[in-house]
Amino acid sequence: MINTLPLLNYVKSSHDIQAINQWRTDVENQLQEYFDQGLSIREVIRARSNLIDEALQFIWQHAGLDQTTLALFAVGGYGRREMLPYSDVDIMILSEGEMSSENEELISAFISCLWDVGNFKPGISVRTIQDCITQATKDLTVATSLIEARFITGNELLAKWPRKIVSQTWTDKTFFDAKMEEQTKRYAQHNNTESNLEPDIKNAPGGIRDINQIGWIAKRHFRVNRIYDLVHLGFISEFELGVLEEAESFLWEIRHHLHRLTKRDENRLLFDYQRDIALTFGYTREEGQSLNYPIEQFMKRYYRTAQQVSTLNEMLLSYFNESVITPRLPSYERRIEEINDNFKLVDGKLAVQHHKVFAENPSAIFEIFYLLANRPEVEGIRARTLRLLTLAAKRIDQTFRDNPVHQALFMAIIRSPHRLYETLIAMKRYGVLGNYIPAFGQIMGLMQYDLFHIYTVDAHTLLLLRNLNRFKEPEFAKDFPVVSSVFQRMGRRDIVYLAAIFHDIAKGRGGDHSELGASDAIEFCRLHGFTERECNLVAWLVKNHLQMSVTAQKKDISDPDVVKEFAEKMGDMEHLDYLYTLTVADINATNPTLWNTWRASLMRQLYTHARDVIRSGLGRPVDYQMLIEDAKFTASEKLVNDFSLDDVEKVWQELGDEYFLKESADEIAWHTRAILQHGDNPAPLVLMRAHRKYAQDAVQIFIYTQDKPNLFATTVAILDRMNLDVQDARIITAEKAFSLDTYVVLDRFGTLLTDPEREDIVIQSLIKALSQSDKYPGLMQRRIPRQLRHFDIENTVDITLNEALNQNMVEIATLDHPGLLAKVGGLFMMQGLDIHSAKIATLGERAEDVFYVTKKDGSPMTADEADLFATRLKSALDEASNQVCGQH
């Protein structure tokens, strides 16, 4: 029982209606105390609504409106009694006919009083009955507000008019169709997924609006005031109501905490608030768990709840459409096609022959999905059947899993040629997939608190399967030409499909998820009829699913030794083909906004080079001299018509063998032509072009200039100022102390090669900066993106000796932020180190960069020097990260 401070005591003691403001503040504090002591959120928000009713009734009477024939209604969330601490107070003043001037004056006084009170945030509409009819006819929002209008005070004869007006202006079908179209548009604004990193708990799929949607449509037809009343009408079961109410209470609690935390009507569960709210809900970490464990567990509950809500929204509204709206259409004729003893098609959707189908024949649980995947004419599953199916899914146990018939049916679904992704989505949504593969059930709703993995693990896994399936479609061959060709000639696609299902299935358990997932995969494959060789292949793919992306993004894949080492790990073309398709599909399903033609080119280049090594024989040593001669010969053919071979050789003699091993013949010819045309001009030479061979959205920048200590640091600082992100850098120093540098950059605006003026600005800026040998341009100050400020990335520095190159390999991992590469370049410069090449990888909020360096004399650092520099570099990264987080 809630006992709150009496409103009248406040007003009488102060003789001032503005005392309502203090009263509202005090009762809010009371409500918070009740909530902290364990009172349910439902009771708290209902009490708040009742208190606002009390205040409005008092102000209504104070303004003299109780002497009129007007009526006051609560609408919106207030009409539903869903009032959170900072919710708007939406009200409607209704008149039977045109307002008299006296009533208008009283209404004006009432509204002024509401604003004077200052603690209500009122949203006010004043309408006549005719106004409501006119506006409701053409405006769905008005019609919706009238459906949930709740009488507060005034003329009781007007109490039933709002819903009566909607009944006159909208039919069941027109209202249903309009609300479903509205929901479709709302879903699109949130990427049609419940799994957004920073979800809007009110409007996103699976949010509060989805529950409201069920209520709006049901209230329009059944004329009920509460969703609970729908149980007696058979529209919703007691179990479904329980799930909805539990989900609604959880979402209300989140919204309550968001309001209190932000002191405003906030519905977005931003990174800014997730840690605090997870703690408020009691999620903590124990020793050995990651810093973000509480957030991930809290968000896992949120995503699972949202999935439940959107599933019930879909199922109940489909049931309403199938049982109420469609049968009443004048032209409706039911279409029934018999399939077998278990199923039939009703109006294009699968339906059970009788309500005991799943109980009497458990294999029908998989049979319905087999039909869904293999009969293109099937449009979905009837709502009544879905209800039976979701209940049957809860009975899937080890006996069901061990049944050979069920195992064969599951693999038949996986191997089906049609709608694999849509079928597996349905199996997940209705509880079948998570119960059949319990490990998959454990990752449902599991998020990773970062900006790279933008989907929950289960959503990512199914998107990966969708991407794989798309590789066989002609329309995707344009974007993925090589991988599509590889996939289409595969004999056993089910092998890579199962690898996809298990590749991340062990996340969240602790330990190496690849190792644990491989163990799960091999056990599953043995139970499902795979040979031992096939089991081992699936397990190998799961265990090594990160191998190709790590190699391509962190290692120098123009180095023949790197490619040979990778090819040896593959062993044969079968393993390479499977891993290539899995890797490309995986990256695109992790964060498609970070997939670009540059990353695609890295994967394609590694694949084709490894393929060549495998085909020529893994035991065959790398013939470095042959590679060098081939590169020179092909490059010279591109130059022979414009330059003498003697002049070409003079340039080449100053370059080491490493240059000809790592640069393509096309790049060698481009560089050589530019150097010869530049002649003895002492000014730096700067050129740019599209990255022709591999990546359409990447730009190559070539710099030929006198070598100097701050060359790399100066260059990357200027590129950062020009809004260009460095992806790859190679620095070659010629014998006469000239440096040939090639940078691959991505343009944040995408206009560099189409805007001659901007291109010229970049070139001239580089020439000017590089001409000033003793000056460093310094760093540009930029605002840190809001999302980055909420990540605590452990800074790591690892320095090893690459004996083959006689260079130190410096690997850093740190929080990405504007100007990071320029800062790191400056640190190398201050240490007196020459950078020979760099690989830049940004994975969401995390930067993982690799630099190959030597001292000025060309020798690598000693072990002691490397340890000292690693300490200094890590300290500088820690300081930079603290500055970023300090801007929060």
Helices and strands as residue ranges (DSSP letters): H 7-14, H 19-36, H 41-62, G 65-67, E 71-74, H 76-79, E 89-95, H 101-117, E 122-128, H 129-138, H 140-147, E 150-154, G 156-158, H 161-169, H 172-188, H 208-222, H 229-232, H 238-262, H 271-280, H 293-320, I 321-325, G 326-328, E 336-338, E 343-346, E 349-352, H 357-360, H 364-374, E 380-381, H 383-393, H 398-402, H 404-414, H 420-429, H 432-436, H 438-443, H 457-470, G 474-476, H 481-488, H 493-502, H 513-527, H 532-543, H 547-554, H 560-570, H 573-590, G 592-594, H 597-616, H 624-639, H 645-653, H 657-662, H 665-678, E 685-691, E 695-706, H 711-721, E 724-733, E 738-747, H 756-771, G 786-790, E 796-802, E 807-815, H 820-831, E 833-843, E 846-855, H 863-886
